[in-house]
Amino acid sequence: VLLNGWHRYLSLENIVAARDRFQGLLTEHLLVALLGYIAVYAAAVALSVPGALVLTLSGGLMFGWLLGGAAAVAGASTGAVILYLVARTAFGETLRAKAGPSLARVVDGFRRDAMSYLLFLRLVPAFPFFMVNIAAALLGVPLRTYVIATVLGIIPATFAFASIGAGLDSIVGAAK
């Protein structure tokens, strides 16, 4: 995807420019637009394409902070679970076997308190989202724990960024 240059289209400037053109479409077809946004967000996360911040801001811009934030949480969580499941099934055992006994100690510690570790990793934006998804899968975090920690952990930042995105609407309106 990055080789084709599609990531260049995922910029805040392009989203703001397209906002007016799509405002009528968003109003008339809100459910379809929301489902499309969630699908694009989920695909971006599942494929580890950079741009989650821009997608969250644009969700706030297009749908408002509450609906945009909720849609961003749904899309990010769905994409994260897809990546987690792929990592867990496709190459998890192979990587764990290659890591050997040193990983076993980390796995044991992480499994004992996976919810706390994952919440910390989600709440502190210093850790790359896709790496946390893969690490949780490789460390054998149960799916239920992973989903709960992911959803709860991304809510604060997601709604903060969606609120900023919603605020961009007034800037766009003032620029006209």
N, C-alpha and C positions, 0 to 999 in steps of 0.2 A: 504494500500500500504506500509506504513512504517513498519507494523508488519511483512511483508514478507521479509524485508531487501532490497527491491529494491533501496532504497535511497543510499545504499552503492555503487551501480554501477554508480551513478551520481557524479563522482569525476573528477577533472581535470586530474589526472594521467591516469585514464582509457580513457578519451577522447583523450589525447595526444598519448597514446599508440595505440589507434585504428585509429588515424588520417591517418597514412601511409597506413593502410589496406583499408581504405575507400576513399583515394584520387582518385584512378582510378574510383571508383563507383560514386563519387561526380562529377567528370568531365564528365563521360558518361551520367549520369542521373541527371543533375543539377536540373531540375524542380521538379522531384520526390523527390530528397533529400531535396530541400527547403520546399516543401509542407509537407514532413514528419517532418522536424525540426519544422516548424510552428505548426503543429498539436501536437507534443510532448510538445512544450513550452506552448501552449494554455491549454492542459490537465493539465500540472503541475500547472499552475496558477489557473485554475478553481477548482482544487482539493486542492489548498493551500499547495502543496508539496514544501518543501524548496529546493532550488537549482537554483533559477533564475539567480544568479550571474554566476554560473558555466555554465548554459545554454547560457547566453549571451557571456561569454568568448569563449565558444566552437563554437558559431555561427561565431564570428570573426575569430577564428582559421580555421574553415572549409571553410567559404565563403568569407573571407576578411571583412574589417571593414564596407564598405558601404552596401554590400549585406547582410552580417551577421547582421549588426545593423538594417537594414530595416526589415529583417525576424524576428528578436527578438522583434521589436516594434509591428509587426503584430501579432505574437504569444502571447505576453504579453497582448496586447489590447484585442484580441479575448477572451483569458481566463478570463481577468478582467470583460469583459462585460457579459460573461456567469455566473460568480460568482455573479455579481451585480444583474442580472435578477433572478437568483435562490433565492438570499437573499430577493429581493423585493417581489417576489411572494410567496415563500414558507413559510416564517416565519416573514416577516417584520411587518405585522399588529399586530400579537400576541405580538412581542417584544415591539412595540410602545405602545400598550395598557397597558402592564405591567409596562412600565417606567413612565407612568402618566404625570402630568403637568410639571415636571421639564424638561423632554425631549422636550416638546412643545416649550419652550423658546429657546432651542438650535436649534431645527428644524427651527423655524422662522428666527433666525439669519443666519443660514447656507443657507437657501433657498434664502435669499435676495442677498447674494453674493457668491453663490456656486462655480462659476468659479474661483474666487480668492482663496477661501479656498482650493479647490481641486488642483489647480496649486501649491499652497504652499505645500500641503501635498505630492504631487508627486515629487516636486523638492527637498524637504528635505528628504533624505533617512533614517531619524531617525524613520519614521513612517512605521510600517509593511504594505506591499503592500496589503495583503489580508484583513487586518483590515480596510484600507481605502475603499476598494471595498464594504465591508459589511456596513460600516458606511454610505457611500453615499446612498446605497439602503435604509437603515433604516431611513435616514433623508429625504428621498423623493426627492433627486436631480433628475431633469429631465434627461432622458436617453441621449438626445443630448448634454447637458452641460457636463454630466459625460464622454461621449466618447471623446469630444473635449479636455477637461481638462486632461484626462488620456493620450491620445496620445501626446499632446503637452508637458505635464509634464514629461513623461518618455523618451523623445527623447534625451536630453543632456546626462544623465547618461548611457543610453543604448549605444549610439554611443561611449562614452568614454570607456566603458568596452569592446565593440566590437573591438575598436582600440587596446586595451591591448591584447585581444585575438588574433588579427591578428599579433601583435608583437611576440606572443609566437611561431609563425611559424618559425621565424629566430632562436629562442632559440632551438627549436626542430631540425632544420636543422644543427645547430652548434654542437649539442650533438651527432650527428651520427658519 
